Amino acid sequence: MSFTKKKRLLYLVLWMAVLSLIYWGLGNTSLAMPTVFSFGVLCFLLSVLYVLVGGGIRPILEEDRRREEKVHQKYLKDKGVLHPVKRRDKYRRFRVKTEEEPKKEDAPLPPRPNPLKIPEEKRVLFSQLLLVLVIPFYLIFFIDWLIVTIFF
């Protein structure tokens, strides 16, 4: 099953709408507090399950750090390129040659831990599915916190 970005966004919006209707629909009833607690427990369980399926926090942080470093290096490289119209060395006789440091090959990331023994081809799908399931809980709690903070 392919879980494209468009499908993820569609499912995310639909899941958010369903959870929002449940959460704010039961807001001023006697079921308000059990709803809040059950949403909190579901949010916690889905978050822990996402971390377990993904292999823990350290691989996620390492991957993000490498991605940020790669983007930063690309930014610095693009920043150093002169604009074609505004050549600074147009009237200079000599150019100062800068030494380029040799590129080192990135070591491959160690395999992620798999405490739930999920096959590798299904891990990506499960992690994306869990992320789509858990994000609306955080958004609902954040919006509810904003409403309570600003208006009450």
Contacts in CASP RR format, 6 or more apart in sequence:
PFRMAT RR
TARGET T0000
AUTHOR 0000-0000-0000
METHOD contacts of the structure
MODEL  1
MSFTKKKRLLYLVLWMAVLSLIYWGLGNTSLAMPTVFSFGVLCFLLSVLY
VLVGGGIRPILEEDRRREEKVHQKYLKDKGVLHPVKRRDKYRRFRVKTEE
EPKKEDAPLPPRPNPLKIPEEKRVLFSQLLLVLVIPFYLIFFIDWLIVTI
FF
1 125 0 8 1.000
3 125 0 8 1.000
3 128 0 8 1.000
3 129 0 8 1.000
8 128 0 8 1.000
8 132 0 8 1.000
11 132 0 8 1.000
12 132 0 8 1.000
12 135 0 8 1.000
12 136 0 8 1.000
15 132 0 8 1.000
15 133 0 8 1.000
15 136 0 8 1.000
16 135 0 8 1.000
16 136 0 8 1.000
16 139 0 8 1.000
16 140 0 8 1.000
19 39 0 8 1.000
19 136 0 8 1.000
19 137 0 8 1.000
19 140 0 8 1.000
20 136 0 8 1.000
20 140 0 8 1.000
22 35 0 8 1.000
23 35 0 8 1.000
23 36 0 8 1.000
23 39 0 8 1.000
23 140 0 8 1.000
23 144 0 8 1.000
26 32 0 8 1.000
26 35 0 8 1.000
27 35 0 8 1.000
39 137 0 8 1.000
39 140 0 8 1.000
39 141 0 8 1.000
40 137 0 8 1.000
40 141 0 8 1.000
42 137 0 8 1.000
43 134 0 8 1.000
43 137 0 8 1.000
43 138 0 8 1.000
43 141 0 8 1.000
46 130 0 8 1.000
46 133 0 8 1.000
46 134 0 8 1.000
46 137 0 8 1.000
47 134 0 8 1.000
49 130 0 8 1.000
50 127 0 8 1.000
50 130 0 8 1.000
50 131 0 8 1.000
50 134 0 8 1.000
51 57 0 8 1.000
51 60 0 8 1.000
52 115 0 8 1.000
52 116 0 8 1.000
53 116 0 8 1.000
53 118 0 8 1.000
53 123 0 8 1.000
53 126 0 8 1.000
53 127 0 8 1.000
53 130 0 8 1.000
54 60 0 8 1.000
54 112 0 8 1.000
54 123 0 8 1.000
54 127 0 8 1.000
55 112 0 8 1.000
55 113 0 8 1.000
55 114 0 8 1.000
55 115 0 8 1.000
56 112 0 8 1.000
56 113 0 8 1.000
59 109 0 8 1.000
59 110 0 8 1.000
59 112 0 8 1.000
59 113 0 8 1.000
62 109 0 8 1.000
63 109 0 8 1.000
66 106 0 8 1.000
66 109 0 8 1.000
82 88 0 8 1.000
82 89 0 8 1.000
89 95 0 8 1.000
114 120 0 8 1.000
114 123 0 8 1.000
118 126 0 8 1.000
END
